[in-house]
Amino acid sequence: MGVLSRFQPVILSILRITAAYMFMLHGTAKLFALPHIERFDNLQLMSLSGIAGVFEAFGGLLLLLGLFTRPVAFVLSGLMASAYFIAHASAAPLLPLINDGELAALYCFVFLYLASAGGGAWALDNAFKKAA
């Protein structure tokens, strides 16, 4: 374990960047049809899904860059917890495999971890720490 621990800040950044990119795609699919997903064709911006799309696209971009990582990750963790309970938990609360809530639950806890751990070695947050 000692060998991998020295790479922890870089691996944390890779986790943040990868999760943020995949999360951001949900938002860009809803808002800009990039990538195009048919179920989002008639999405209303002022619906729950539309507002979530704004958070996904722009919050995902901030996380991707590692900018305001902790507060953004905390807000997105709450968004995903809400998404789980609003859209998935009624089907089978403790069985995300059955209620299709796996991604919401996983994003919730990955973002909660990022809110606690920060953005890692490759975060823009680090540039502002050095300037202050």
C-alpha positions in Angstrom: 0.0 0.0 0.0 2.9 2.4 0.7 3.7 2.5 -3.0 0.3 3.6 -4.1 -0.2 6.1 -1.3 2.3 8.5 -2.8 0.1 8.7 -6.0 -3.0 9.5 -3.9 -3.3 13.2 -4.9 -3.0 12.3 -8.6 -5.4 9.3 -8.4 -7.9 11.6 -6.6 -7.6 14.1 -9.5 -8.2 11.2 -12.0 -11.3 10.1 -10.0 -12.6 13.7 -10.0 -12.0 14.3 -13.7 -13.5 11.0 -14.8 -16.6 11.3 -12.6 -17.1 14.9 -13.5 -16.8 14.2 -17.2 -19.3 11.4 -17.1 -21.7 13.4 -14.9 -21.4 16.5 -17.2 -22.5 14.4 -20.2 -25.8 13.8 -18.5 -26.3 17.6 -18.3 -25.1 18.3 -21.9 -27.4 15.6 -23.2 -30.4 17.2 -21.4 -29.6 20.8 -22.3 -27.7 20.7 -25.6 -28.5 17.2 -27.0 -24.8 16.4 -26.9 -24.8 13.4 -27.0 -28.3 13.1 -28.4 -30.5 10.9 -26.2 -34.1 10.6 -27.4 -35.7 10.5 -23.9 -34.5 14.1 -23.4 -35.9 15.5 -26.7 -38.8 17.3 -25.1 -37.2 18.3 -21.8 -38.5 21.5 -20.3 -35.8 23.7 -18.7 -37.9 24.6 -15.7 -38.7 21.0 -14.9 -36.9 18.9 -12.3 -34.9 17.2 -15.0 -34.1 20.5 -16.7 -32.9 22.1 -13.5 -30.9 19.0 -12.7 -29.4 19.2 -16.3 -28.1 22.7 -15.5 -26.5 21.5 -12.3 -25.1 18.4 -14.1 -23.6 20.4 -17.0 -22.2 23.4 -15.2 -21.4 21.7 -11.8 -19.8 18.9 -13.8 -17.7 21.5 -15.6 -16.5 23.1 -12.4 -15.6 19.7 -10.9 -13.8 18.7 -14.1 -11.7 21.9 -13.8 -11.3 21.4 -10.1 -12.7 24.8 -9.4 -14.7 25.3 -6.1 -14.4 21.5 -5.8 -15.6 21.1 -2.2 -18.7 23.2 -2.3 -19.7 22.1 -5.8 -19.2 18.5 -4.9 -21.3 18.9 -1.8 -24.2 20.5 -3.7 -24.0 17.8 -6.4 -23.9 15.0 -3.8 -27.2 16.4 -2.4 -28.6 16.7 -5.9 -27.8 13.0 -6.5 -29.2 12.0 -3.1 -32.4 13.8 -4.0 -32.5 12.2 -7.4 -32.2 8.8 -5.8 -35.1 9.4 -3.4 -37.3 11.2 -5.9 -36.9 9.1 -8.9 -35.7 5.7 -7.8 -36.2 4.7 -4.1 -40.0 4.3 -4.4 -39.5 1.2 -6.5 -37.2 -0.6 -4.1 -35.5 1.7 -1.5 -32.5 -0.5 -0.6 -32.0 -2.2 -4.0 -30.5 0.3 -6.5 -29.8 -2.5 -8.9 -33.6 -3.1 -9.2 -34.7 0.6 -9.1 -32.1 1.8 -11.6 -30.6 4.1 -9.0 -27.1 2.8 -9.1 -25.6 5.9 -10.8 -27.4 8.3 -8.6 -26.2 6.5 -5.4 -22.7 6.1 -6.7 -22.4 9.8 -7.8 -23.8 10.9 -4.5 -21.1 9.1 -2.5 -18.2 9.9 -5.0 -19.2 13.6 -4.8 -19.5 13.4 -1.0 -16.0 12.0 -0.9 -14.7 14.8 -3.2 -16.4 17.4 -0.9 -14.3 15.9 1.9 -11.0 15.1 0.2 -10.8 18.1 -2.3 -9.8 18.1 -5.9 -6.4 16.4 -5.8 -3.1 17.4 -7.4 -4.5 18.6 -10.7 -7.3 21.0 -9.5 -7.5 24.7 -10.3 -8.3 25.2 -6.6 -4.6 24.7 -5.9 -3.6 27.7 -8.0 -5.8 29.9 -5.9 -4.4 28.5 -2.7 -0.9 29.5 -3.7 -1.9 33.0 -4.8 -3.6 33.7 -1.4 
